[in-house]
Amino acid sequence: MSTVDHPAPAHEIRERFGFWKRSYAMLIKEFIQLKRDRVSFAMIVMLPVMQLLLFGYAINTTPHNLPSAVLLQEDSDLARSVLKALENTAYYRFIYEVHDVDEFDNLLKSGKVLFGVEIPRGFERAVRRGDKPALLVAADATDPVAASAALGSLGMIVQTALAHDLYIGNPPEMPFEIRAHARYNPAANSSLNIVPGLVGTILTMTMLIFTALSVTREVERGTMESLLSMPIKPVEVMFGKIIPYVLVGFVQAFLIIGIGVFLFGVPVLGNLFLLALLSTLFITTNLSIGYTISTLVQNQLQAMQMSMMFFLPSILLSGFMFPFAGMPAWAQYVGEGLPLTHYIRIVRAIMLKGASMPNLRFDAAALAVLMLVAMTIAVTRFRRTLD
């Protein structure tokens, strides 16, 4: 006996059409909501565009034209040929010429240069006599990626430097030697580079998000109105919100540095009090920026999105993941406006180089300026929300 297909009941047909009708209504509702939430829509568009532009144009894993200094103890034709040969490798860009060993060391310790070349007195005369003198190249190896390729190019410069000065073609034997000295991280241990940078990276992420969410949470819960009805000024509200997270930041920094020292063998050669003082400045700067973000957004989702918009260029353009000196000029200008850039230089210099305040005055001053600007904007924006 054959089966006969019966038509679906009318209520099932209505249910099917009702499902698609309700789904379509929800679809339209979400598009309308997305259109109204312009901040979220802008973040959806801007995040992939920003990532593409930064990775495509700003990031360079084989940096060139790295800032260098020369301790020139004699001004001879051969010495100038050596410097020209170094520049022709495209890795070295000499921006300082010093005549004092202390100034030479301070430039490396402060991070103003990544390489220092010392040409000793009587260098050309010793070469012509066959004494085989040594040429010293000191490298700041706190960033092994930036230093490795440049140090690897040193073997090519002997023939280049001497081809037009002493010999035609290759010399019969190397008339001088190049001694490369990787300072501060001679073993090229990646932990010594990553762990100090992680202190600033984690503090940036957590401080931004905590502060941005703490204020928007008050607004969403409706507790901000009762808070503002109290006899309290906007600056006092801001400091009351910031100070607890300064202590949280201290705990985070202590944990990261402690784990880095005891598990990964990262040294702390500098003054811990100076590191704590400048860490406080950095934490306060990020909290002020997070507070500013909270005055620009309307809800916690927007606060998270805007925090990520600030955090993404911070981690890519600060020198934490990629060599800062290898970035194009426009990317370095943007990076100089980010607190993380200056703090990574500070924490690496104190922990790995034993740097003191005179070596760090530029980055400390930059952090102080960024903190004052962020605080001024935050207080001004918060007052406007009250009017």
Secondary structure, 3 states (H helix, E strand, C coil): CCCCCCCCCHHHHHHHHHHHHHHHHHHHHHHHHHHHCHHHHHHHHHHHHHHHHHHHHHCCCCCCCEEEEEEECCCCHHHHHHHHHHHHCCCEEEEEEECCHHHHHHHHHHCCCCEEEEECCCHHHHHHHCCCCEEEEEEECCCHHHHHHHHHCHHHHHHHHHCCCCCCCCCCCCCCEEEEEEECCCCCCHHHHHHHHHHHHHHHHHHHHHHHHHHHHHHHHCHHHHHHCCCCCHHHHHHHHHHHHHHHHHHHHHHHHHHHHHHHCCCCCCCHHHHHHHHHHHHHHHHHHHHHHHHHCCCHHHHHHHHHHHHHHHHHHCCCCCCHHHCCHHHHHHHHCCHHHHHHHHHHHHHHHCCCHHHHHHHHHHHHHHHHHHHHHHHHHHHHHHC
